[in-house]
Every structure is written in structure tokens, then in C-alpha cells.
Amino acid sequence: MAGGPPTRNVLRIVWDNFVKSFRPRQMKGDFVGEDYFGNKYYQIPADPSVGRRKASRWFEPTAKEAYDQEITAEWEAWLRGRRKDPPTQDELLKNLAIMKMKERNAAELEAKYSKTKDTAMLEQQKTGMGSFPQYDDYEVMPGKGKHEK
């Protein structure tokens, strides 16, 4: 049996895992970055030799125990593993500027196109055939001519 395949020794595997369980674990992660809300992001890198296939990522909110606090989309993608590298400060500031510009544009459009609705001007709700929209270009009834105002 000198040239045969190695056999698995179950007791040896159990003993090795027992001894490895006493090794100190990395409890504090490496600081990765911070967003403009003040949240701090950490990571423990993946290390397949100790059984960690994926990196552990988390954040500490500015207010302790406030884990429902808003975080940016870029950092959320990094936390969930949808992106490999954490976002840069330039990327965060650029996206924040775009977000503020969109908010400004939306407020301008709202102010430009919003009209106060007068309840007296609103018609009573029509029922039956009168509830359907009527357009000047289309016939009310087939062969009966166009809609008259």
C-alpha cells in the first residue's frame, strides 16, 4: 500500500479542526472608507486557508444601534458584494452632485408646471357613455360624425 492514494483519517481532521478553533480570530476589520453621512465601512478579507471564502463587510453607523440609517447606493453595492472595490471619494462626490442637480431640476419643473386646482372647476364625475374620453378627431358613434362641443 505504499503507492496507493492517501486515506482520510477522520480523527486527524477532527483533531486539526479542534486545535484551529483555539487560534485567535480577527475580530476587528480593516477600515475601508467613510461616506458623507459619517458611516464607517470595514472589511475582513477572504482567506480560504482558514475557511473564509468571502470577505466579511459591515458598517458602523454614526449613531450606535441605528442600523436602519440611510447609506449611499455605492457603499450598499460594495457591502452586498455587487462590486469588488469600494467607492472612491471622487465617485461619491460626483454622484452626490448629480443627485442634487436632479432634485433642483425636479423642484423647478414642479414650480413651473404645478397649478392650483380649483375644486369648483372640476366637473362632476360622469357615468355611462359620458365617462369615456371624447376627442375631436374621432367619431362618437360609428358613422355618426365627429364629436361636437
Solvent accessible surface area in square Angstrom, and as a share of the most:
residue,aa,sasa,rsa
1,M,228,1.02
2,A,113,0.88
3,G,81,0.78
4,G,43,0.42
5,P,118,0.74
6,P,131,0.82
7,T,123,0.72
8,R,197,0.72
9,N,91,0.46
10,V,102,0.59
11,L,143,0.71
12,R,141,0.51
13,I,71,0.36
14,V,89,0.51
15,W,143,0.50
16,D,50,0.26
17,N,86,0.44
18,F,107,0.45
19,V,68,0.39
20,K,96,0.41
21,S,66,0.43
22,F,143,0.60
23,R,139,0.51
24,P,132,0.83
25,R,188,0.68
26,Q,80,0.35
27,M,161,0.72
28,K,128,0.54
29,G,8,0.08
30,D,73,0.38
31,F,116,0.48
32,V,47,0.27
33,G,12,0.12
34,E,73,0.33
35,D,7,0.03
36,Y,79,0.30
37,F,75,0.31
38,G,21,0.20
39,N,0,0.00
40,K,82,0.35
41,Y,0,0.00
42,Y,20,0.08
43,Q,36,0.16
44,I,15,0.08
45,P,63,0.39
46,A,49,0.38
47,D,54,0.28
48,P,105,0.66
49,S,89,0.57
50,V,89,0.51
51,G,62,0.60
52,R,64,0.23
53,R,212,0.77
54,K,160,0.68
55,A,29,0.22
56,S,46,0.30
57,R,59,0.22
58,W,80,0.28
59,F,27,0.11
60,E,51,0.23
61,P,6,0.04
62,T,77,0.45
63,A,56,0.43
64,K,147,0.62
65,E,149,0.67
66,A,27,0.21
67,Y,129,0.49
68,D,136,0.71
69,Q,52,0.23
70,E,120,0.54
71,I,35,0.18
72,T,8,0.05
73,A,77,0.60
74,E,26,0.12
75,W,4,0.01
76,E,54,0.24
77,A,19,0.15
78,W,0,0.00
79,L,37,0.18
80,R,160,0.58
81,G,52,0.50
82,R,162,0.59
83,R,67,0.25
84,K,172,0.73
85,D,92,0.48
86,P,46,0.29
87,P,10,0.06
88,T,83,0.48
89,Q,98,0.44
90,D,112,0.58
91,E,53,0.24
92,L,2,0.01
93,L,91,0.45
94,K,133,0.56
95,N,53,0.27
96,L,40,0.20
97,A,62,0.48
98,I,70,0.35
99,M,83,0.37
100,K,98,0.42
101,M,86,0.38
102,K,128,0.54
103,E,96,0.43
104,R,139,0.51
105,N,68,0.35
106,A,59,0.45
107,A,62,0.48
108,E,110,0.50
109,L,102,0.51
110,E,114,0.51
111,A,80,0.62
112,K,144,0.61
113,Y,144,0.55
114,S,64,0.41
115,K,171,0.72
116,T,140,0.81
117,K,170,0.72
118,D,78,0.40
119,T,112,0.65
120,A,90,0.70
121,M,152,0.68
122,L,114,0.57
123,E,135,0.61
124,Q,161,0.72
125,Q,168,0.75
126,K,111,0.47
127,T,118,0.69
128,G,54,0.52
129,M,114,0.51
130,G,32,0.31
131,S,62,0.40
132,F,130,0.54
133,P,96,0.61
134,Q,87,0.39
135,Y,127,0.48
136,D,73,0.38
137,D,112,0.58
138,Y,146,0.55
139,E,95,0.42
140,V,66,0.38
141,M,92,0.41
142,P,122,0.76
143,G,73,0.70
144,K,157,0.66
145,G,36,0.34
146,K,129,0.55
147,H,46,0.21
148,E,150,0.67
149,K,207,0.88
